[in-house]
Amino acid sequence: MTPLGWFGIVRLGLVQMALGAIVVLTTSTMNRVMVVELALPAIVPGVLVALHHVVQLLRPRFGHGSDVGGRRTPWIIGGMVVLALGGIAAALATAWMATDRVAGTLLGAAAFIAIGVGAGSTGTSLLVLLAKRVAADKRAAAATIVWVMMIAGFILTSAIAGRFLDPFTTTRLVVVTTCVALIALIVSILAVRGVEGAGEGAAEAAPARGSFRRAASEVWADPEARRFTIFVFVSMLAYSAQDLILEPFAGLVFGYTPGESTRLSGVQNSGVLVGMVLVGIIGTLRRRAGDVSMRSWTVAGCIASAVALSGLVLGGLVGPGWPLRPTVLALGVANGAFAVSAIGSMMALAGTTRDGREGMRMGLWGAAQAIAFAAGGVFGTAAVDLARQAFDAPVFAYTTVFALEALLFLVAARLGARVSDASGVRGLEPAQQHFRHVAKVAE
């Protein structure tokens, strides 16, 4: 199978960009509208977003299906169709909540389930296609390109949608979301067309034949895959709790409007973009043992994220005088370095296997991420609601959650260092010493 060139990598990045454009509206903007404009408890969008993560527990099944069939393109396009429909339905549900909260919430539940199915199918098969078709010396750059394009989708959607949403109405929300979803679907279909040849994958599908249960047990029996799964869960638990509370935090504590808080999300994603580019450039220039280099960046990104979250804690205590945008930008840079390096390691681990279970492995790690995101979303929003009821102090509620996230990131840094030491890589003693040093700092 011919490795993908830079143009092919960019084409697949367009799919990730389109996926992110839909998801950012449902998890950020609609979440804020439910909490601030509709005055719903934060647990409502928290549970809805958690539903879309819980459904992604099906990622191993999606991955196994693409392993058996030997082709990833049908799973990518089919997933984008479901994701686009789910995004439009979520906007309609949010608008309906303004007049009928029960009916709107029920429709929202169905919409977010569809969003989870679509994102899970598309995301899993896209990563497997990248892992199998990108040469080892390009994986760091490929991970950066694809995720930078996804963040670019976040930024463009946040900036453009933020301007069209003001002055805010629920009708504007539905129209903007529908336009974004349709454009994203068309771009994805055009981008993936022809990247995977019609006959590719048939021979590779043979080793993957068999029951889903057997495939899952074989992958879980691999110690390296199991260790990495645990790290993904803990790190993504730390990463996810902030998603549903940052915009409401900006609105309630700093007085941001819906458009301003949506643009604040764009500031964070700009920082993520910078962090990802930084890791991609350095990882590619080093060229040796990209997997190890990516893991060292993962640990450093976890520690930096903890520091940035501590800045949000201080910002909540200081109030409107605190430089919120620079703090959110710093958090984005740290998150970007962590995220893209973790994806680079994931691609390396999946791409080097020869047992025909690449989709299952990627699905397993995606499922661990989904569980973490579901738990993180519910934890963050529920903790805010409970703290506000107990202390009647929104500031204390949000800063408490940010502080707990910082602690989780430090735990993730420690776990990341241990996973790297146990990765089975040989002849890299200097890198292993570096991991041990970073682990001591995390402690």
Summary of the structure (lengths in Angstrom):
residues: 443
radius of gyration: 20.7
end to end distance: 44.5
largest distance: 64.3
contacts: 1792
relative contact order: 0.15
helix: 85%
strand: 0%
